[in-house]
Structures are given as C-alpha cells and as structure tokens.
Amino acid sequence: MSALPWSLLPNSAREADDGSLLIGGCSVLELAAEYGTPLFIYDEDHLRNRCQEAAASFGDQAVYAGKAFLCLAMARLVHEEGLRIDVASGGELFVALAAGVPGERLVMHGNNKSLAELHAAASARVGRLVVDSFDEFELIENVHEETGFVFDVLVRVTPGIEAHTHHYLATGQDDSKFGFTLSTGQAAKAIATARSSPAVRLRGVHVHIGSQVFEAKSFAAALAVMAPIVDAHQLDELSMGGGLGVAYVEGEQAPTLSEYGSILREAALAAGLTATLAVEPGRSIVAGAAITVYTIGTIKEVTGFRTYVAVDGGMSDNPRPVLYGSGYETFLPRAVRADRNRTVRVVGKHCETGDVLVREGKVPEDLRVGDLIATPVTGAYGHSMGSNYNKVPRPPVVFARNGDARLVVARESYDDLIRNDRL
Ligand SMILES: *Cc1c(COP(=O)(O)O)cnc(C)c1O
C-alpha cells in the first residue's frame, strides 16, 4: 500500500529532514504542541493563491462563498485578494462587516431571510441581494419603505438540472427549497415582479446547481439553460453560483479554478451570452488549504472486525462523513511519506456510533497511542459546520506562512460553553 498522495496536501507542504510535515514553513508537530489538538492548520499562501486564481479567471465577478469557511482573518484575506464575499445569513454578514469588508462587496443569499437580516443588509448597503421567494419580495418592500434603500438584486432560478453529487448537495433540480422554478414559469414571474418593484433594481439572475460537482459539463449545461433567460429579459448579469468539486481521496480528480473558468467562458461563447458572468466558489478556494491534526487516545482491536483508532475530535469538527458519508485520507504528521500498510477506522470521541472521521483509514504499521494523526483537505465545511456536541469546545485555527503561524481563531474554552447559559 501507498503513502499519502502528496497532491492532497496544501501547496506549501514539505517534508522536513526528520520525515515530518511542514506547512507554510512551520512544523506541524510544533504547531500541535503549541496550540494543542484538534487543530486546523491552513496554508495561507494556498488560500491566497486560490483567491488569485479565481480573480484571474473572473476578475471582480469572483465571489467567495463564505459559508465554506469564515472568520475575521479569512474575510479580510479574501477582501485583500480582490474577491467579493457571498454571505447567507445575518451572522455571516456580521462577520464580513466586522472584518472591515465594505457592504458593497457583499452578496447576500438565503432562502429564508428574516426582516431583521434584510434590514441589516440594507444598512450595510450590500452590493447584491439574491432573492429567493415571493414572500421575500414583500419583506424587501417593507424594508425599502422604511429605509429608502433600493436593493440591487439577482433572482435565483432553479433550472431543473440534476447535478451529479450527493442528493443533500444538489440544489438545481425542480424539487428544491431554493429559488424560482424555471419550468413552471415562476422564474419569469419573479423577474417581472422585480422589474415592477420600486424597492429593487434587477441586475440579473443566479443559479447554483449544487456542491462538490466534478463534471464541468453540469455547469456548462446550467449555463446553456440560463443564457436564453438572460437574453430574453435583457439582463446584465448571470451568476453561476458555486459548486466546483475538489479531490478528497486518492484517485479523485477535479477541474482547477482556471479550467472551470475556461469551461464556463466557452459555454458562454457557445450560448452567445453577453452578460457579465459571476461565480461563487467556496470549497474550491479553501478545502485543500487545510489539514486537521488530532491526537490518538486509544487504539482498540475488535477481534474479527477491525481496529478503531479514537482521536480527540470527531463529528464536532468535521461532520461531513456523518452527513454525506464523505471519504478522507489520513496520515501521520511525523512520517508524512511513510507507507500506510494498515487499515483502521478513525473515530471521534462523541457518543455516537456514527461518529466516524475515516471509515477505511490507511496508516503506517507503527501507529501508536499518543501519535498525532491528520486528515488533509479539511479546509471547507469543517470548522464552519462544527458544533459543540458533547460540550466539546471548537478547535483553534492557525494560518501558516513563510515560517510564521498566527492564531486566527482561538480554541473555545469551557467558559465559552456556558457564556449564554442562565441559572
Ligand atoms: C454553497 C453555495 C456556494 C458555494 O458552494 P461550493 O460548493 O462551496 O463552491 C455558492 N453559492 C451558493 C448560493 C451556495 O449555496
């Protein structure tokens, strides 16, 4: 059996003289000693390079989907690299604004925005609001009447396309809670509503077919469905949403952001699209930039079945395996190139049988209690989907770059766990 495929590690990953892993010029072993485990380590240059790649392909129309991973430092980094930010709740809006990102650089999403969230969006003067329902149009008009703010909007369209991904992640099919259905005429009606509303300026339409999509032709197909609508209604903008997949395990292959850009531009040309083309990549910007480092607490051989390796985190820092059955690789940061000849199940510390991080994790033979063990490609939807289940404090996040590491999210304390409790 094989060593960990190097391509799954962040760009700046290097092997130190002793065989251990360096990220951003920092020793992963030393970072774990300093900050404890579980620990998210991001390669800051990797994050910046992915932002630059998106900006090179889409310019100002590259919008980072904040839900994949958001904190003050990330919002600021994305803004510095010239991307706009897509926020999908009042909380995400708050974080982006708190990081100093101007409201005009934000795109506000959500299938059930509250009146308070729309007020917050108006007072921030968000650059774009993506309208998702007729009920939302009514709230928007209320906010407009009170504040005078006119929202620049995109109408979210459900194009009737089944993206090849996990069914929880597919959002383009007609049977969806998102957007206005094209096939039933709801989309055309929403466009007409927007046109006649004094509360909004209609700028274009938006489509998001799903997440973790590997097949570029799914995006091209969605664009081909949307182009005639853009044309028929003489709209200025088409946002294709996010969804570009990333490789998580050995053997997977995904288009790069540049390839994705070329595919979309080709499809736009083929469809005769003249409107501005925007995208909202989340996962493809952040997933590969990070690893999560854990400490092994127990190794249990269950005779006749398997070996369970339990770590000090689990579904509270990475719920993706539980939610979607997602696969991950695993490796030892002390011996990053070691052959992995043993197969174990890496599990967390939560009170659930389903609390699995890696179902069939390949590890070196000499794995032992006390070892650090890591999962690569954990930069997206790990920290952001994390929880305090079992009252486990959320892990810290460090950004490593040029031999320096900075703490961008501190580990939660036990006091944080009862901060909002009242007796
Ligand atoms: C989730 C989402 C994205 C980002 O998706 P990724 O798969 O992370 O690229 C972008 N836009 C919208 C509307 C989304 O819901």
PDBQT file of the ligand as one rigid body, heavy atoms in Angstrom, charges set to zero:
ROOT
HETATM    1  C1  LIG A 501     -22.963  26.653  -1.108  1.00  0.00    +0.000 C 
HETATM    2  C2  LIG A 501     -23.070  27.738  -2.101  1.00  0.00    +0.000 A 
HETATM    3  C3  LIG A 501     -21.942  28.196  -2.784  1.00  0.00    +0.000 A 
HETATM    4  C4  LIG A 501     -20.582  27.591  -2.607  1.00  0.00    +0.000 C 
HETATM    5  O1  LIG A 501     -20.559  26.261  -2.971  1.00  0.00    +0.000 OA
HETATM    6  P1  LIG A 501     -19.170  25.450  -3.026  1.00  0.00    +0.000 P 
HETATM    7  O2  LIG A 501     -19.592  24.079  -3.385  1.00  0.00    +0.000 OA
HETATM    8  O3  LIG A 501     -18.548  25.533  -1.699  1.00  0.00    +0.000 OA
HETATM    9  O4  LIG A 501     -18.347  26.098  -4.098  1.00  0.00    +0.000 OA
HETATM   10  C5  LIG A 501     -22.085  29.259  -3.644  1.00  0.00    +0.000 A 
HETATM   11  N1  LIG A 501     -23.297  29.836  -3.853  1.00  0.00    +0.000 NA
HETATM   12  C6  LIG A 501     -24.404  29.419  -3.219  1.00  0.00    +0.000 A 
HETATM   13  C7  LIG A 501     -25.685  30.097  -3.468  1.00  0.00    +0.000 C 
HETATM   14  C8  LIG A 501     -24.336  28.352  -2.334  1.00  0.00    +0.000 A 
HETATM   15  O5  LIG A 501     -25.435  27.929  -1.728  1.00  0.00    +0.000 OA
ENDROOT
TORSDOF 0
